[in-house]
């Protein structure tokens, strides 16, 4: 496993994580991280998502559920292996029209009070007929391209590090990857729900309840 897989967020440093993301100069990376921090979706889901308003003007995000449904968000190249990418407007619109059960949607929850005004041009009025997908506002549309830019613009932050459940967490400095911010959102959401695991799992749309136990340990 990659080192980043062993990195977990610290509650004491949550404000620092949020401030760092808010101040990133790379708009694409900033937008991707902010959306992950407001819904906890995976990178592949975020890159293939779209935002929309409900009748009460709440902002929702809708995306193919990459792990729980039969949908492939991966491409393969000899030089890269399998990598996550934007599958394209036509394919996503086809799913919307013919296969609704591949999608999941949740309201955005801005737990860290990051500035999400930059999402406004990307928010659709019609859930069933989106004019803008999230990737339409990005130059990078694959994990490999986004990861390279992420490593160039983010600073090292203090994280909790453990390689397996029998080890106590230690602190270290590291440049976390996109999934770290999914762990951060899930941990903070669980805290906001007063550590009600069932509510957290329901929002995150997890089939495996054990994931939450791994994510929120020591937070």
C-alpha positions as CSV (number, residue, x, y, z in Angstrom):
1,X,0.0,0.0,0.0
2,X,1.0,3.6,-0.5
3,X,2.2,5.6,2.5
4,X,-0.8,7.9,2.0
5,X,-3.1,5.0,2.8
6,X,-1.7,4.9,6.3
7,X,-2.3,8.6,6.9
8,X,-5.3,9.7,9.0
9,X,-6.5,13.2,10.0
10,X,-6.2,14.7,13.4
11,X,-9.1,16.6,14.9
12,X,-6.7,19.1,16.5
13,X,-5.4,20.0,13.0
14,X,-8.7,20.1,11.1
15,X,-8.9,23.9,10.9
16,X,-5.3,23.9,9.5
17,X,-6.3,21.4,6.8
18,X,-9.3,23.5,5.8
19,X,-7.3,26.7,5.8
20,X,-4.6,25.2,3.6
21,X,-7.2,23.9,1.1
22,X,-9.0,27.3,1.0
23,X,-5.7,29.0,0.2
24,X,-4.4,26.7,-2.6
25,X,-3.5,28.7,-5.7
26,X,-4.4,25.8,-8.1
27,X,-8.1,26.2,-8.7
28,X,-8.7,22.7,-10.0
29,X,-7.1,21.0,-7.0
30,X,-8.8,23.4,-4.6
31,X,-12.2,22.7,-6.1
32,X,-11.7,19.0,-6.0
33,X,-10.5,18.9,-2.4
34,X,-13.3,21.3,-1.3
35,X,-16.0,19.1,-2.8
36,X,-14.5,16.0,-1.2
37,X,-14.5,17.9,2.1
38,X,-18.2,18.7,1.7
39,X,-19.5,15.3,0.8
40,X,-16.8,12.6,1.3
41,X,-17.1,11.2,-2.2
42,X,-14.1,9.4,-3.8
43,X,-12.0,11.2,-6.4
44,X,-13.5,9.2,-9.2
45,X,-17.0,10.0,-8.0
46,X,-16.2,13.7,-7.6
47,X,-14.7,14.0,-11.1
48,X,-17.9,12.4,-12.6
49,X,-20.3,14.3,-10.4
50,X,-22.7,17.2,-10.9
51,X,-24.1,19.7,-8.5
52,X,-27.8,20.7,-8.4
53,X,-30.2,22.7,-6.3
54,X,-33.3,21.1,-4.7
55,X,-36.6,23.0,-4.2
56,X,-35.3,24.6,-1.0
57,X,-32.0,25.8,-2.7
58,X,-29.9,23.3,-0.9
59,X,-26.9,22.1,-2.9
60,X,-26.7,18.4,-3.7
61,X,-24.0,16.5,-5.4
62,X,-24.8,13.4,-7.5
63,X,-22.3,10.9,-8.9
64,X,-22.0,7.3,-10.0
65,X,-21.4,5.2,-6.9
66,X,-18.1,3.6,-8.0
67,X,-17.8,0.9,-5.4
68,X,-21.4,-0.2,-4.9
69,X,-22.8,-0.3,-8.4
70,X,-21.8,-1.9,-11.7
71,X,-20.1,1.1,-13.3
72,X,-16.6,1.5,-14.5
73,X,-14.8,4.8,-13.9
74,X,-11.4,3.4,-14.9
75,X,-9.4,3.5,-18.0
76,X,-6.2,1.6,-18.8
77,X,-3.0,2.6,-20.4
78,X,0.2,0.6,-20.7
79,X,2.2,3.3,-19.1
80,X,-0.2,4.1,-16.3
81,X,-2.1,0.9,-15.6
82,X,-5.7,1.5,-14.4
83,X,-6.5,5.0,-13.5
84,X,-9.7,6.9,-12.6
85,X,-10.9,9.5,-15.1
86,X,-13.9,11.6,-16.3
87,X,-15.9,9.1,-18.4
88,X,-17.5,11.9,-20.4
89,X,-20.7,13.9,-20.8
90,X,-22.4,11.5,-23.2
91,X,-21.9,8.4,-21.1
92,X,-23.0,10.2,-17.9
93,X,-26.1,11.6,-19.6
94,X,-26.8,8.1,-21.0
95,X,-26.7,6.8,-17.4
96,X,-29.0,9.6,-16.2
97,X,-31.6,8.7,-18.9
98,X,-31.4,5.0,-18.7
99,X,-29.9,3.7,-15.5
100,X,-30.7,5.8,-12.5
101,X,-29.7,3.2,-10.0
102,X,-25.9,3.7,-10.6
103,X,-26.1,7.1,-8.9
104,X,-25.9,8.3,-5.3
105,X,-26.6,11.8,-4.1
106,X,-26.2,13.7,-0.8
107,X,-26.6,17.3,0.3
108,X,-23.3,19.2,0.7
109,X,-22.3,19.6,4.3
110,X,-19.8,22.3,4.7
111,X,-18.4,21.1,8.1
112,X,-15.1,23.1,7.7
113,X,-16.6,26.4,6.4
114,X,-14.5,26.4,3.3
115,X,-15.5,29.0,0.7
116,X,-17.8,27.2,-1.8
117,X,-18.9,30.2,-3.7
118,X,-16.7,29.1,-6.6
119,X,-19.0,26.1,-7.1
120,X,-21.9,28.5,-8.1
121,X,-21.2,28.5,-11.8
122,X,-21.4,24.7,-11.8
123,X,-24.7,24.2,-9.9
124,X,-27.6,23.0,-12.0
125,X,-31.2,23.8,-11.6
126,X,-32.5,20.5,-13.0
127,X,-31.3,17.2,-11.4
128,X,-32.5,15.2,-14.4
129,X,-30.9,17.4,-17.1
130,X,-27.6,18.8,-15.9
131,X,-26.0,21.4,-18.1
132,X,-22.7,21.4,-16.2
133,X,-20.8,18.5,-14.8
134,X,-18.1,19.2,-12.2
135,X,-15.4,18.2,-14.6
136,X,-16.6,21.0,-17.0
137,X,-15.0,23.4,-14.6
138,X,-11.6,21.6,-14.5
139,X,-8.6,21.3,-16.7
140,X,-7.6,18.0,-15.1
141,X,-9.9,15.2,-15.6
142,X,-8.0,12.1,-14.5
143,X,-6.5,10.9,-11.2
144,X,-3.0,10.7,-12.6
145,X,-3.0,14.3,-13.9
146,X,-4.6,15.7,-10.7
147,X,-2.3,13.8,-8.4
148,X,0.8,15.3,-10.1
149,X,-0.6,18.8,-9.6
150,X,-1.7,18.0,-6.0
151,X,1.8,17.1,-5.0
152,X,3.2,20.3,-6.5
153,X,0.8,22.7,-4.7
154,X,0.0,21.2,-1.3
155,X,2.3,21.5,1.8
156,X,3.1,18.9,4.3
157,X,0.7,18.8,7.2
158,X,0.7,16.9,10.4
159,X,-1.2,13.6,10.1
160,X,-1.7,10.5,12.2
161,X,0.1,7.5,10.8
162,X,-0.5,3.8,11.4
163,X,0.1,0.8,9.2
164,X,-2.5,-1.5,10.7
165,X,-5.1,-1.6,13.5
166,X,-2.7,-3.1,16.1
167,X,-0.4,-0.2,16.0
168,X,-0.9,3.1,17.9
169,X,-0.9,6.2,15.7
170,X,2.1,8.3,15.5
171,X,2.3,11.9,14.2
172,X,4.3,12.8,11.1
173,X,4.4,15.4,8.4
174,X,3.2,14.3,4.9
175,X,1.5,15.6,1.8
176,X,-1.8,13.7,1.9
177,X,-3.6,12.5,-1.2
178,X,-7.2,13.0,-2.2
179,X,-8.5,10.1,-0.1
180,X,-7.1,11.7,3.1
181,X,-9.8,14.4,2.7
182,X,-12.5,11.7,2.4
183,X,-11.3,10.3,5.8
184,X,-11.3,13.8,7.2
185,X,-14.9,14.5,6.1
186,X,-16.2,11.1,7.4
187,X,-14.4,11.7,10.8
188,X,-15.7,15.2,11.2
189,X,-19.2,14.2,10.1
190,X,-19.2,11.4,12.7
191,X,-18.3,13.9,15.3
192,X,-21.0,16.3,14.1
193,X,-23.5,13.4,14.4
194,X,-22.4,13.0,18.1
195,X,-20.5,9.7,17.1
196,X,-23.7,8.1,15.8
197,X,-22.1,5.6,13.4
198,X,-25.4,4.6,11.8
199,X,-26.1,8.2,10.7
200,X,-22.6,8.5,9.4
201,X,-22.7,5.3,7.5
202,X,-26.1,6.2,6.0
203,X,-24.8,9.6,4.7
204,X,-21.7,8.1,3.3
205,X,-23.7,5.3,1.6
206,X,-21.3,2.6,2.9
207,X,-22.3,-1.1,2.7
208,X,-19.5,-2.1,5.1
209,X,-19.9,-0.5,8.5
210,X,-16.4,-1.5,9.5
211,X,-14.9,1.2,7.3
212,X,-16.1,4.0,9.7
213,X,-14.4,2.3,12.6
214,X,-11.1,2.4,10.7
215,X,-11.5,6.0,9.5
216,X,-12.5,7.7,12.8
217,X,-10.1,5.9,15.1
218,X,-8.2,8.5,17.2
219,X,-10.1,11.4,15.7
